[in-house]
Amino acid sequence: MSITPEDSTPGRPATIRDVAALSGVTASTVSRALSTPGRVNFRTRARIEAAAAQLNYVPNPQAKALSSGRTRAVAVLVADITNPFYFDIIRGTQHQLKAAGYTQLLVDTEESDEVEINTLEQMRQTADGVILTASRLSDQALAEAGSKMPLVTINRDVAGVPSVILDTPTATNQALDHLISLGHSRIAYLAGPETSSSNMRRWAALSAAAMERSVDVVRLGPFAPRTYSGAAAADALVHSGATAGIAFNDLIAIGMLARLRERGLRVPEDMSIVGCDDIFGADFCSPPLTTVTAPVEQAGRVAVTMLLSQLNPGHGTFPRSQSLLPTYLTIRGSTAAPPRTTGHESG
């Protein structure tokens, strides 16, 4: 049966005292149940949550921040908000933060280490913690930032800073093996930004694997991780004499497809292209892109879980220093056997 507190007035927002009266507990117990659930037993917490839902109770964030020193906000910093790779990360962090009662503050750092460091300083007053994706900061700067506030990185491995790593080097090596199996023996890596940790890890893995497999892999670039860079990357690939290219990300790869088409080269008949990230659209470009697929939304969710374990220690979650998420190669229409060196057959 629905119970309405006696002092309620139509149109007046419900207060913490209303929730306390409806659930039969004190206001301080309601506060604990909603801010630090682990401190209240399950049955009482469930009764309080039901009462809060019935009354449409919304906690006052300013009052909570003043009383607890917490803002209940988490900043999520992305290197380029226009890059579809970050869409799933943002979705993952948003869903997980909302479920935990936190607000997400989204910041585009514009591929700039200066914007990153300035934003981190500002967030020390504005947010309880930060999730930093694809950071362009030095290891030292990241370690210093992590010592000043709760911080989790995605795709950046720095000692002392909790991180979520997408294991793209393993799937990049799968791409190399895929191309070798098709008959390619000279392959190019179209590199991303020199400040990108993921870029460095992929090239290190590729060059080591190429040596083991006795194939020639050449590094070209760096290229900005955007579609417009694909034209220069495609030209460099053609000039290199390689018959296949593995691009730093799908945006570069998609730009390469367009440029190769302009040059009259067919993909995959004349040139094979592999991307990375499996962004929205990679499967219906022309041809559909062979690419490295990663659990990107899961990375956002895991990063939030790791951050909340720092913010709320001892409440049923064990803090982790790193989470490594597996990736795999998705084979589509942009890869095939290399062209025959005997020249084109006459019609």
NUNULUM-876754 format. One record per residue: residue number from 1; chain; x, z, y of N, C-alpha, C in turn. Coordinates in steps of 0.2 Angstrom, whole numbers, always signed. Each point is the difference from the previous one (the first is absolute). Example, Ala and Ser with C-alpha at 12.3 -4.5 7.8 and 13.67 -1.06 7.14 Angstrom:
residues 2
NULO:1:A:+66:+39:-28:-4:+0:+6:+4:+0:+6
NULO:2:A:-2:-4:+5:+4:+1:+6:-4:+3:+5
end
This chain:
residues 347
NULO:1:A:+4:+0:-6:-4:+0:+6:+4:+0:+6
NULO:2:A:-1:-4:+5:+3:+0:+6:-1:+6:+5
NULO:3:A:+6:+3:+2:+0:+6:+4:+3:-2:+7
NULO:4:A:-4:+2:+5:+3:-1:+7:+1:+6:+4
NULO:5:A:+6:+1:+2:+2:+7:+4:-5:+1:+5
NULO:6:A:-2:+7:+1:-5:+1:+5:+2:-2:+7
NULO:7:A:+6:+0:+2:+2:-1:+7:+1:-7:+1
NULO:8:A:-1:-5:-5:+1:-7:+1:-5:-3:+5
NULO:9:A:+2:-4:+4:-4:-4:+5:+0:-7:-1
NULO:10:A:-6:-4:+0:+1:-7:-1:+4:-3:+5
NULO:11:A:+5:-5:-3:+5:-3:+5:+6:+4:+1
NULO:12:A:+0:+6:-2:+7:+4:+1:+4:-1:-6
NULO:13:A:+6:-2:+1:+5:-1:-6:+1:+7:-4
NULO:14:A:+0:-1:-6:+1:+6:-5:+7:+3:+2
NULO:15:A:+0:+7:-1:+6:+3:+2:+3:+3:-7
NULO:16:A:+6:+3:+0:+2:+3:-6:-4:+6:-2
NULO:17:A:-3:+4:+5:-4:+5:-1:-7:-2:-4
NULO:18:A:-2:-6:+2:-6:-3:-4:+2:-1:-7
NULO:19:A:+6:-3:-1:+2:-1:-7:+1:+7:-4
NULO:20:A:+2:+5:+3:+1:+6:-3:-6:+3:-2
NULO:21:A:-5:+0:+5:-7:+3:-1:-3:-4:-6
NULO:22:A:+0:-6:+0:-3:-4:-6:+3:+1:-7
NULO:23:A:+7:+1:+0:+3:+1:-6:+1:+7:-2
NULO:24:A:-2:+5:+4:+1:+7:-1:+6:+3:+0
NULO:25:A:+5:-3:+4:+7:+3:+0:+1:+1:+8
NULO:26:A:+6:+3:+1:+2:+1:+7:+3:-7:+3
NULO:27:A:+0:+0:+6:+3:-6:+4:+8:-1:-2
NULO:28:A:+3:+5:-1:+7:+0:-2:+1:-3:-7
NULO:29:A:-4:+1:-4:+0:-3:-7:-2:-7:+1
NULO:30:A:-4:-2:+4:-2:-7:+1:+6:-4:+3
NULO:31:A:+4:+3:+4:+6:-3:+3:+5:-1:-5
NULO:32:A:+1:+5:-4:+5:-1:-5:-2:-5:-5
NULO:33:A:-6:+0:-2:-2:-5:-5:+0:-7:+2
NULO:34:A:-1:-1:+7:+1:-7:+2:+7:-2:+2
NULO:35:A:+4:+5:+2:+7:-2:+2:+5:+0:-5
NULO:36:A:-1:+6:-4:+5:+1:-6:-4:+1:-6
NULO:37:A:-3:-5:-3:-4:+1:-6:+2:+5:-6
NULO:38:A:+7:-1:-1:+3:+4:-5:+0:+7:+1
NULO:39:A:-2:+3:+5:-1:+7:+1:-7:+3:-1
NULO:40:A:-4:-4:-2:-7:+2:-1:-2:-2:-7
NULO:41:A:-3:+4:-4:-2:-2:-7:-5:-6:+0
NULO:42:A:+0:-3:-6:-4:-7:+0:-7:+1:+1
NULO:43:A:-3:+5:-2:-8:+1:+1:-1:+1:+7
NULO:44:A:+3:+4:+3:-1:+2:+7:+1:-6:+4
NULO:45:A:+6:-4:-1:+2:-6:+4:-6:-5:-1
NULO:46:A:-2:-1:-6:-6:-5:-1:-6:+2:+4
NULO:47:A:-2:+6:+0:-6:+2:+4:+1:-1:+7
NULO:48:A:+6:+1:+3:+2:-1:+7:+0:-7:+1
NULO:49:A:+3:-4:-4:+0:-8:+1:-7:-3:+0
NULO:50:A:-4:+3:-4:-7:-3:-1:-4:+2:+7
NULO:51:A:+1:+6:+2:-3:+3:+6:+2:-4:+6
NULO:52:A:+7:-2:+1:+2:-4:+5:-3:-7:+0
NULO:53:A:+0:-3:-6:-3:-6:-1:-7:+0:+3
NULO:54:A:-4:+5:-3:-7:+0:+2:-1:+1:+8
NULO:55:A:+4:+3:+3:-1:+1:+7:+4:-5:+4
NULO:56:A:+3:-5:-3:+4:-5:+3:+6:+3:+5
NULO:57:A:+2:+6:-3:+5:+3:+4:+7:-4:+1
NULO:58:A:+2:+0:+6:+7:-4:+2:+4:+5:+3
NULO:59:A:+6:+2:-3:+5:+5:+3:+2:-3:+6
NULO:60:A:+1:+5:+5:+3:-2:+7:+7:+0:-1
NULO:61:A:+3:-6:+0:+7:-1:-1:+5:+3:+5
NULO:62:A:-3:+1:+7:+4:+3:+5:+1:+8:-2
NULO:63:A:-6:+3:-2:+0:+7:-1:+4:+1:-6
NULO:64:A:+0:-4:-5:+4:+1:-6:+7:-1:+1
NULO:65:A:+2:-5:+5:+7:-1:+1:+3:+7:+4
NULO:66:A:-4:+2:+5:+2:+6:+3:+1:+6:-4
NULO:67:A:-5:+1:-5:+1:+6:-4:+5:+0:-5
NULO:68:A:+1:-6:-3:+5:-1:-6:+6:-4:+2
NULO:69:A:+1:-3:+6:+6:-3:+1:+0:-7:-3
NULO:70:A:-6:-2:-3:-1:-7:-3:-4:-4:+4
NULO:71:A:+1:-7:-1:-4:-4:+4:-5:-4:-5
NULO:72:A:+1:+1:-7:-3:-4:-5:+0:-7:+1
NULO:73:A:+6:-2:+3:+1:-8:+0:+7:-1:-3
NULO:74:A:+0:-6:-3:+7:-3:-2:+1:-7:+2
NULO:75:A:+6:-1:+3:+2:-6:+3:+3:-5:-6
NULO:76:A:-3:-6:+0:+3:-5:-5:+3:-5:+5
NULO:77:A:+6:-1:-1:+4:-5:+4:+2:-6:-5
NULO:78:A:-2:-6:+3:+1:-6:-4:+5:-5:+4
NULO:79:A:+4:-4:-3:+4:-4:+4:-3:-6:+3
NULO:80:A:-5:-3:-2:-4:-5:+3:-7:+0:-3
NULO:81:A:-4:+2:+5:-7:+0:-2:-4:-6:-2
NULO:82:A:+3:-6:+2:-3:-7:-1:+2:-2:-7
NULO:83:A:+5:+3:-3:+2:-2:-7:-5:+3:-5
NULO:84:A:-3:-5:-4:-5:+3:-5:+3:+5:-5
NULO:85:A:+7:+0:-1:+2:+5:-5:-2:+7:+2
NULO:86:A:-1:+1:+6:-1:+7:+2:-8:+2:+0
NULO:87:A:-4:-5:-1:-7:+1:+0:-2:+5:-6
NULO:88:A:+3:-2:-6:-2:+5:-5:+3:+7:+0
NULO:89:A:+6:+0:+3:+3:+7:+1:-4:+4:+5
NULO:90:A:-3:-3:+6:-4:+3:+4:-6:+2:-3
NULO:91:A:-3:-4:-4:-6:+1:-4:+1:+6:-4
NULO:92:A:+5:+0:-4:+2:+6:-4:+1:+7:+3
NULO:93:A:+4:-1:+6:+1:+7:+3:-7:+2:+4
NULO:94:A:-4:-5:+2:-6:+2:+3:-5:+4:-4
NULO:95:A:-1:-3:-6:-4:+3:-5:+2:+7:-2
NULO:96:A:+6:+0:-2:+3:+7:-2:+0:+5:+5
NULO:97:A:+1:-2:+6:+0:+5:+6:-7:+2:+1
NULO:98:A:-5:-5:+1:-7:+2:+1:-2:+5:-5
NULO:99:A:+1:-1:-7:-2:+4:-5:+3:+7:+1
NULO:100:A:+5:+1:+3:+4:+6:+1:-2:+3:+7
NULO:101:A:-4:-3:+4:-3:+3:+6:+5:-2:+6
NULO:102:A:+4:-5:-1:+5:-1:+5:-2:-7:+4
NULO:103:A:+2:+0:+6:-1:-6:+4:+7:-4:+0
NULO:104:A:-1:-7:-1:+6:-4:+0:+2:-3:+7
NULO:105:A:+6:+1:+2:+2:-3:+7:+5:-6:-2
NULO:106:A:-2:-6:+1:+3:-6:-2:+5:-3:+6
NULO:107:A:+6:-1:-1:+5:-2:+5:+4:-6:-3
NULO:108:A:+0:-6:+4:+4:-5:-1:+7:+0:+3
NULO:109:A:+5:+1:-4:+7:+1:+3:+3:-7:+2
NULO:110:A:-3:-5:-1:+3:-7:+2:+7:-2:-3
NULO:111:A:+1:+3:-6:+7:-2:-3:+5:+3:+5
NULO:112:A:-1:+5:+4:+5:+3:+4:+2:+7:-1
NULO:113:A:+6:+1:-1:+3:+7:-2:-1:+5:+7
NULO:114:A:+0:-3:+6:-1:+4:+6:-7:+2:+0
NULO:115:A:-5:-4:-1:-7:+2:+0:-1:+5:-6
NULO:116:A:+3:-1:-5:-1:+5:-6:+2:+7:+2
NULO:117:A:+6:+1:+3:+3:+6:+2:-4:+3:+5
NULO:118:A:-2:-4:+5:-4:+3:+6:-7:+2:-3
NULO:119:A:-3:-3:-4:-7:+1:-3:+1:+7:-4
NULO:120:A:+5:+0:-4:+1:+6:-4:+1:+7:+4
NULO:121:A:+3:-1:+6:+1:+6:+5:-7:+2:+3
NULO:122:A:-4:-5:+1:-7:+1:+3:-5:+3:-5
NULO:123:A:+1:-2:-7:-4:+2:-5:+1:+7:-2
NULO:124:A:+6:+3:+2:+1:+7:-1:-5:+5:+3
NULO:125:A:-3:-3:+6:-5:+4:+3:-7:-2:-1
NULO:126:A:-1:-6:-3:-6:-3:-1:-3:+0:-7
NULO:127:A:+5:+0:-5:-2:+0:-7:+3:+5:-4
NULO:128:A:-3:+2:-6:+3:+5:-4:+5:-3:-5
NULO:129:A:+0:-7:+0:+6:-3:-5:-1:-7:+2
NULO:130:A:+5:-4:-3:+1:-7:+1:+1:-3:-7
NULO:131:A:-3:-6:-1:+2:-5:-5:+3:-6:+3
NULO:132:A:+6:-1:-2:+4:-5:+3:+2:-6:-5
NULO:133:A:-3:-6:+2:+1:-6:-5:+5:-4:+3
NULO:134:A:+4:-3:-5:+6:-5:+1:+4:+2:+7
NULO:135:A:+2:+6:+0:+4:+2:+6:+6:-4:+1
NULO:136:A:+1:-1:+7:+6:-3:+2:+5:+4:+3
NULO:137:A:-1:+7:-1:+5:+5:+2:+6:+1:-4
NULO:138:A:+5:+2:+2:+6:+2:-4:-2:+6:-5
NULO:139:A:+4:+1:-5:-1:+5:-4:+1:+7:+3
NULO:140:A:+5:+0:+5:+1:+7:+4:-6:+1:+4
NULO:141:A:-3:-5:+4:-6:+1:+4:-6:+2:-4
NULO:142:A:-1:-3:-6:-5:+2:-4:+0:+7:-3
NULO:143:A:+6:+2:-2:+1:+7:-2:-1:+5:+5
NULO:144:A:+2:-2:+6:-1:+5:+6:-7:+0:+1
NULO:145:A:-4:-5:+0:-7:+0:+1:-4:+4:-5
NULO:146:A:+2:-1:-6:-3:+4:-6:+2:+7:+0
NULO:147:A:+5:+2:+4:+2:+8:+1:-5:+3:+5
NULO:148:A:-3:-4:+4:-4:+2:+6:-7:+1:-1
NULO:149:A:-3:-4:-5:-7:+0:-1:-1:-3:-7
NULO:150:A:-6:+2:-3:-1:-3:-7:-1:-8:+0
NULO:151:A:+4:-3:-4:+1:-7:+0:+0:-3:-7
NULO:152:A:-3:-6:-1:+1:-4:-7:+1:-7:+2
NULO:153:A:+5:-3:-3:+1:-7:+1:-3:-4:-5
NULO:154:A:-1:-6:+1:-2:-5:-5:+5:-6:+0
NULO:155:A:+3:-1:-5:+5:-5:-1:+7:+1:+4
NULO:156:A:+2:+6:+0:+6:+3:+3:+2:+6:-3
NULO:157:A:+6:-1:-3:+3:+6:-4:+6:+3:+4
NULO:158:A:-2:+6:+2:+5:+4:+4:+0:+7:-3
NULO:159:A:+6:+3:-1:+1:+6:-3:-3:+6:+4
NULO:160:A:-4:+4:-3:-4:+5:+4:-6:-2:+3
NULO:161:A:-2:-6:+0:-7:-2:+2:-4:-3:-5
NULO:162:A:-6:+3:-2:-4:-2:-5:-2:-8:+1
NULO:163:A:-1:-3:-5:-1:-7:+0:-4:-3:-6
NULO:164:A:-3:-6:+2:-4:-4:-5:+4:-7:+0
NULO:165:A:+2:-2:-6:+4:-6:+0:-4:-5:-5
NULO:166:A:-1:-6:+3:-2:-5:-4:+6:-4:-4
NULO:167:A:+0:+0:-6:+5:-2:-4:+0:-8:+0
NULO:168:A:+1:-3:+6:+0:-7:+0:+6:-3:-2
NULO:169:A:+6:+3:+0:+6:-3:-3:-1:-2:-8
NULO:170:A:-3:+4:-3:-2:-2:-7:-4:-6:-1
NULO:171:A:-5:+0:+4:-4:-7:-1:+3:-6:+3
NULO:172:A:+5:+1:+5:+4:-5:+3:+4:-3:-6
NULO:173:A:+3:+5:-4:+4:-3:-5:-4:-3:-6
NULO:174:A:-7:+2:+0:-4:-4:-5:-1:-7:+3
NULO:175:A:-1:-1:+7:+0:-6:+3:+6:-5:-2
NULO:176:A:+6:+4:+1:+6:-4:-2:+0:-3:-7
NULO:177:A:-2:+5:-5:+0:-2:-7:-6:-6:-1
NULO:178:A:-5:+1:+4:-5:-5:-1:+2:-7:+2
NULO:179:A:+4:+0:+6:+3:-7:+2:+5:-2:-4
NULO:180:A:+4:+4:-3:+5:-2:-5:-3:-3:-6
NULO:181:A:-5:+3:-2:-4:-2:-6:-3:-7:+1
NULO:182:A:-1:-2:+6:-3:-7:+2:+6:-5:+0
NULO:183:A:+6:+3:+0:+6:-5:+1:+3:+0:+6
NULO:184:A:-1:+4:+5:+3:+1:+6:+7:+3:-1
NULO:185:A:+5:-3:+3:+7:+4:+0:+3:+1:+7
NULO:186:A:-3:-3:+5:+2:+2:+7:-6:+2:+4
NULO:187:A:+0:+7:+2:-6:+3:+2:+2:+3:+7
NULO:188:A:-4:+0:+5:+1:+3:+6:-4:+6:+2
NULO:189:A:+3:+5:+3:-4:+6:+2:-1:-1:+8
NULO:190:A:-6:+0:+2:-2:-1:+7:-1:+7:+3
NULO:191:A:+6:+3:+3:+0:+7:+2:-5:+2:+5
NULO:192:A:-2:+6:+0:-4:+3:+6:+5:+3:+5
NULO:193:A:-3:+5:+4:+4:+3:+5:+6:+4:-3
NULO:194:A:+6:+0:+4:+6:+3:-3:-1:+8:+0
NULO:195:A:-5:+2:+5:-1:+8:+0:-5:+2:-5
NULO:196:A:-2:-5:-4:-5:+2:-5:+3:+3:-7
NULO:197:A:-2:+6:-2:+3:+3:-6:-2:-4:-6
NULO:198:A:-7:-2:+0:-2:-4:-6:+4:-7:+0
NULO:199:A:+1:-3:+5:+4:-6:+0:+7:+1:-3
NULO:200:A:+3:+5:+2:+7:+2:-3:-1:+1:-8
NULO:201:A:-5:+4:-2:+0:+2:-7:-2:-6:-4
NULO:202:A:-4:-5:+3:-2:-6:-4:+6:-4:-1
NULO:203:A:+4:-1:+5:+6:-5:+0:+5:+3:-5
NULO:204:A:+1:+7:+1:+5:+3:-5:-2:-1:-7
NULO:205:A:-6:+1:-2:-3:-1:-7:+1:-7:-2
NULO:206:A:-2:-5:+5:+1:-7:-2:+7:-3:-1
NULO:207:A:+4:+2:+4:+7:-2:+0:+3:+3:-7
NULO:208:A:-1:+6:-1:+2:+3:-7:-3:-4:-6
NULO:209:A:-6:-1:+0:-3:-3:-5:+2:-7:-1
NULO:210:A:+1:-4:+6:+3:-7:-1:+7:+0:-3
NULO:211:A:+4:+5:+2:+7:+0:-3:-1:+1:-8
NULO:212:A:-4:+5:-2:-1:+1:-7:-3:-6:-4
NULO:213:A:-4:-4:+4:-3:-6:-4:+4:-6:+2
NULO:214:A:+5:+0:+3:+4:-6:+2:-3:-5:+3
NULO:215:A:-4:+1:+5:-4:-5:+4:+2:+1:+7
NULO:216:A:+0:-5:+4:+2:+0:+7:-6:+2:+5
NULO:217:A:+0:+6:+3:-5:+2:+5:+4:+1:+7
NULO:218:A:-3:-4:+5:+3:+1:+6:-5:+3:+5
NULO:219:A:+3:+4:+5:-4:+3:+5:+0:-4:+6
NULO:220:A:-7:-1:+3:-1:-3:+6:-3:+4:+5
NULO:221:A:+1:-1:+6:-4:+5:+5:+5:+4:+3
NULO:222:A:-2:+5:+4:-7:+3:-1:-5:-4:+4
NULO:223:A:-7:+2:-2:-5:-3:+3:-5:+5:+2
NULO:224:A:-4:+0:+5:-5:+4:+2:-5:+0:-5
NULO:225:A:-3:+6:-2:-5:+0:-5:-7:-3:+2
NULO:226:A:+0:-6:+3:-7:-3:+3:+0:-7:-3
NULO:227:A:-6:-3:+1:-1:-6:-3:+4:-5:+4
NULO:228:A:+0:+0:+7:+4:-5:+3:+7:+0:-2
NULO:229:A:+3:+5:-3:+7:-1:-2:+1:-4:-6
NULO:230:A:-6:-2:-4:+0:-4:-6:+3:-7:+2
NULO:231:A:-1:-3:+6:+3:-6:+1:+7:+0:+0
NULO:232:A:+4:+4:+3:+7:+1:+0:+2:+1:-7
NULO:233:A:-3:+5:-4:+2:+2:-6:-1:-6:-5
NULO:234:A:-5:-4:+1:-1:-6:-5:+6:-5:+2
NULO:235:A:+2:-1:+6:+5:-5:+2:+7:+2:-3
NULO:236:A:+1:+7:+0:+6:+3:-2:+0:-1:-8
NULO:237:A:-6:+1:-3:+0:-1:-7:+2:-7:-3
NULO:238:A:-3:-5:+4:+1:-7:-2:+8:-1:+1
NULO:239:A:+2:+2:+6:+7:-1:+1:+5:+3:-5
NULO:240:A:-2:+6:-3:+4:+3:-5:+1:-3:-6
NULO:241:A:-4:-5:-2:+0:-3:-6:-3:+3:-6
NULO:242:A:-3:+6:+1:-3:+4:-5:-7:-4:-1
NULO:243:A:-2:+2:-6:-6:-4:-3:-6:+5:+0
NULO:244:A:+1:+7:+2:-5:+5:+0:+2:+5:+5
NULO:245:A:-5:+3:+4:+1:+6:+4:-4:+6:-1
NULO:246:A:+3:+6:+1:-4:+6:-1:+0:+3:+7
NULO:247:A:-5:+0:+3:-1:+3:+7:-1:+7:+1
NULO:248:A:+3:+3:+5:-1:+7:+1:-7:+2:+0
NULO:249:A:-5:-4:+3:-7:+2:+0:-4:-6:-1
NULO:250:A:-7:+1:-1:-4:-5:+0:-1:-4:+6
NULO:251:A:+0:+3:+6:-1:-3:+6:+6:-6:+1
NULO:252:A:+6:+2:-1:+5:-5:+0:-1:-6:-5
NULO:253:A:-2:+2:-6:-1:-5:-6:-6:-4:+2
NULO:254:A:-5:+2:+3:-6:-4:+2:+2:-5:+6
NULO:255:A:+4:+3:+4:+3:-5:+6:+4:-5:-3
NULO:256:A:+4:+1:-6:+4:-5:-3:-4:-5:-3
NULO:257:A:-6:+2:-3:-4:-5:-3:-2:-5:+5
NULO:258:A:-2:+2:+6:-3:-5:+5:+6:-4:+2
NULO:259:A:+6:+3:+1:+6:-4:+2:+2:-6:-5
NULO:260:A:+0:+2:-6:+2:-4:-5:-5:-6:-1
NULO:261:A:-6:+2:+1:-5:-6:+0:+1:-4:+6
NULO:262:A:+2:+2:+6:+1:-4:+6:+6:-5:-2
NULO:263:A:+5:+3:-4:+6:-4:-1:-1:-5:-6
NULO:264:A:-6:+0:-3:-2:-5:-5:+3:+3:-7
NULO:265:A:+1:+6:-1:+3:+3:-6:-6:+4:-3
NULO:266:A:-1:-1:-7:-6:+2:-3:+3:+7:-4
NULO:267:A:-5:+5:+1:+1:+6:-4:-6:+1:-5
NULO:268:A:+2:+0:-6:+7:+2:-3:+4:-6:-3
NULO:269:A:-2:-6:+1:+3:-5:-3:+7:-1:+2
NULO:270:A:+1:+0:+7:+7:-1:+3:+3:+7:+1
NULO:271:A:-3:+5:+1:+3:+7:+2:-5:+5:-2
NULO:272:A:+3:+5:-3:-4:+6:-2:+1:+6:+5
NULO:273:A:-6:+3:+1:+0:+6:+5:-3:+6:-3
NULO:274:A:+3:+6:+1:-2:+6:-2:-1:+5:+6
NULO:275:A:-5:+3:+1:-1:+5:+6:+1:+7:-3
NULO:276:A:-2:+5:+5:+0:+7:-2:-6:+4:+4
NULO:277:A:-4:+4:-4:-5:+4:+3:-7:-2:-2
NULO:278:A:-1:-6:-2:-7:-2:-2:-5:+2:+5
NULO:279:A:+1:-2:+6:-5:+1:+5:-6:-4:+0
NULO:280:A:-5:+3:+3:-6:-4:+0:+1:-7:+2
NULO:281:A:-2:-5:-4:+1:-7:+2:+5:-3:-4
NULO:282:A:+4:+4:-3:+6:-3:-4:-3:-4:-6
NULO:283:A:-6:+2:-3:-2:-4:-6:-5:-6:+2
NULO:284:A:-1:-1:+6:-4:-6:+2:+3:-4:+5
NULO:285:A:+7:+1:+1:+4:-5:+4:+1:-6:-4
NULO:286:A:+3:-6:+3:+1:-6:-4:+7:-1:-1
NULO:287:A:+3:+0:-6:-3:+3:-6:+0:+7:+0
NULO:288:A:-5:+3:-5:+0:+7:+0:+7:+3:-1
NULO:289:A:+2:+6:+3:+7:+2:+0:+2:+5:-6
NULO:290:A:+5:-2:-3:+3:+4:-5:+4:+6:+4
NULO:291:A:-2:+6:-2:+3:+5:+5:+0:+7:-4
NULO:292:A:+4:+5:+3:+1:+7:-2:-7:+4:+2
NULO:293:A:-3:+2:-5:-6:+5:+1:+2:+7:+0
NULO:294:A:-2:+4:+5:+1:+7:+0:-6:+4:+2
NULO:295:A:+0:+6:-3:-6:+4:+1:+0:+3:+7
NULO:296:A:-1:-4:+5:+1:+2:+7:-5:+5:+3
NULO:297:A:-7:+0:-2:-4:+5:+2:+1:+6:-3
NULO:298:A:+2:+0:-7:+2:+6:-3:+6:+4:+4
NULO:299:A:+5:-4:+2:+5:+3:+4:-2:+4:+6
NULO:300:A:-5:-3:+3:-3:+4:+6:-3:+6:-2
NULO:301:A:-4:+0:-6:-3:+6:-2:+5:+5:-3
NULO:302:A:+5:-2:-3:+5:+5:-3:+4:+3:+6
NULO:303:A:+2:-4:+5:+3:+3:+6:-4:+5:+3
NULO:304:A:-6:-1:+1:-5:+6:+3:+0:+6:-5
NULO:305:A:+0:-1:-6:+0:+6:-5:+7:+4:+1
NULO:306:A:+5:-4:+1:+7:+3:+0:+0:+4:+7
NULO:307:A:-3:-3:+5:+1:+3:+7:-5:+6:+0
NULO:308:A:-6:+0:-3:-4:+6:+0:+3:+5:-4
NULO:309:A:+4:-1:-5:+3:+5:-4:+5:+4:+5
NULO:310:A:+3:-3:+5:+4:+3:+5:-4:+4:+5
NULO:311:A:-5:-3:+2:-5:+4:+5:-3:+6:-3
NULO:312:A:-2:-1:-7:-4:+6:-3:+4:+2:-6
NULO:313:A:+6:+3:+0:+4:+2:-6:-4:+5:-4
NULO:314:A:+0:-1:-6:-2:+6:-5:-8:-1:-1
NULO:315:A:-3:-6:+2:-7:+0:-1:-1:-6:-6
NULO:316:A:+3:+1:-5:-1:-4:-6:+4:-6:-1
NULO:317:A:+4:-2:+5:+4:-6:+0:+7:+2:+0
NULO:318:A:+4:-3:-4:+7:+1:+0:+4:-5:+4
NULO:319:A:+4:+2:+5:+3:-5:+4:+5:-4:-4
NULO:320:A:+0:-7:+1:+4:-4:-3:+5:-3:+6
NULO:321:A:+6:-2:-2:+5:-3:+4:-1:-7:+0
NULO:322:A:-2:-3:-5:+0:-7:-1:-5:-3:-5
NULO:323:A:-4:-5:+2:-4:-3:-5:+1:-8:-1
NULO:324:A:+2:-2:-6:+2:-7:-1:-6:-4:-3
NULO:325:A:-3:-5:+3:-5:-3:-2:+2:-7:-3
NULO:326:A:-2:-2:-6:+2:-6:-3:-3:-6:+3
NULO:327:A:+3:-6:+0:-2:-6:+2:+0:-6:-6
NULO:328:A:-3:-5:+1:+1:-6:-5:-1:-6:+3
NULO:329:A:+3:-6:-3:-1:-6:+2:-7:-3:-2
NULO:330:A:-3:-3:+5:-6:-4:-1:+1:-8:+1
NULO:331:A:+0:-3:-6:+1:-7:+0:-6:-5:+2
NULO:332:A:+1:-4:+5:-5:-4:+2:+3:-7:+0
NULO:333:A:-3:-4:+5:+2:-7:+0:+6:-3:+4
NULO:334:A:+4:+5:+3:+5:-2:+4:+7:-1:-3
NULO:335:A:+0:+1:-7:+6:+0:-3:-1:-5:-6
NULO:336:A:+5:-4:-2:+0:-4:-6:+8:-2:-1
NULO:337:A:+1:-4:-5:+7:-3:-1:+2:-4:+5
NULO:338:A:+7:+1:+1:+3:-4:+6:+0:-7:-1
NULO:339:A:+0:-4:+5:+0:-8:+0:+5:-2:-4
NULO:340:A:-1:-6:-4:+5:-3:-4:+6:-3:+4
NULO:341:A:+6:+1:-1:+5:-3:+4:+2:-7:-1
NULO:342:A:-4:-3:-5:+1:-7:-1:-4:-5:+5
NULO:343:A:-3:+4:+5:-4:-4:+5:-7:-1:-2
NULO:344:A:-4:-2:+5:-7:-1:-1:-2:-7:-4
NULO:345:A:-4:+1:-5:-2:-6:-4:-4:-5:+4
NULO:346:A:+1:-6:-1:-3:-5:+4:-7:-1:-3
NULO:347:A:-5:-2:+5:-7:+0:-2:-1:-7:-3
end
